């Protein structure tokens, strides 16, 4: 295997990983995870801070 093949493989791997990450984050997969924060519901800490 030549250095060119190695460089092409590394670049393709990084590109595929970035595309997969972007699809997960912006495609809605991240919003369905268990620990995803919610902006439309106020938490007890936010409610207490607002009452002070």
C-alpha positions in Angstrom: 0.0 0.0 0.0 1.4 3.4 -1.0 1.3 6.6 1.0 -1.3 8.0 -1.4 -3.7 5.1 -0.6 -3.1 5.6 3.1 -3.8 9.4 2.8 -6.9 8.8 0.7 -8.2 6.2 3.2 -7.6 8.5 6.2 -9.3 11.4 4.5 -12.3 9.3 3.5 -12.6 8.0 7.0 -12.6 11.4 8.5 -15.1 12.7 5.9 -17.5 9.8 6.5 -17.2 10.3 10.3 -18.0 14.0 10.0 -21.0 13.4 7.8 -22.3 10.7 10.2 -21.9 13.1 13.1 -23.6 16.0 11.3 -26.5 13.7 10.3 -26.9 12.6 13.9 -26.7 16.0 15.5 -28.8 18.0 12.9 -30.9 15.1 11.7 -32.7 14.8 15.0 -31.1 11.7 16.4 -29.5 13.6 19.2 -32.8 14.9 20.4 -34.1 11.5 21.0 -31.4 10.4 23.4 -32.2 9.8 27.1 -30.2 12.7 28.5 -31.1 15.4 25.9 -31.8 18.7 27.6 -35.2 20.3 26.9 -35.6 24.0 26.4 -39.4 24.0 26.4 -39.8 22.7 30.0 -38.4 24.5 33.0 -36.5 22.6 35.5 -36.9 22.9 39.3 -33.6 24.8 39.5 -34.8 27.3 36.9 -38.1 27.8 38.7 -36.3 28.4 42.1 -33.9 30.9 40.5 -36.9 32.8 39.0 -38.7 33.1 42.4 -35.7 34.8 44.2 
